Amino acid sequence: MSARAQRVDARANRERILEVADEVFGRGGGSASTEEVASLAGVGIATVFRHFPTKALLLEAVLVRRFAGLRAQAEALLGDADPGGAFFGFFRHLVADAAAKIAIGEALLDAGGDQDEAARASAELRRAVGALLGRAQESGAVRTDVELPEVYALLVGTSRVFAGADLGEDVQARALTVLFDGLAPRPV
């Protein structure tokens, strides 16, 4: 096998490991194992550790990848013809995605990993949410007297509650409706 083919194979293995690790750690948090990741990715544990020498490095890479993917989704919505629908739909998506993201983040904390890169990726996602919020406000879909810090606090709080409580989809949907009604412009 040529060196180029080996590099392509190594990149494919790395991507497969990250995809599987996202699912495994998103579901199992810190109790999930790198052995399970290796098995489900169809690689040996040595391959996992060749790419990610520690569990913490694997978790950080998974979290960074997840934040980057969410940021890219938000940025893709910036050109949406319905800025309000894009903002509220993405808010819903972030809340629905939160349980796995929280599990991975807590597993990274438990593993004692360096969170600098994850923090930067999270900040980039926050900026993209801010851009969606700004477009929604400009379009008149979101009140203009709220700013990103308040909206992000609502997003994070709602995400944590939904991830940690067994509320049922109907309660979650009604709660989001109430929250979104609070973000709607007030009649003058």
Disulfide bonds with the S-S distance in Angstrom:
none
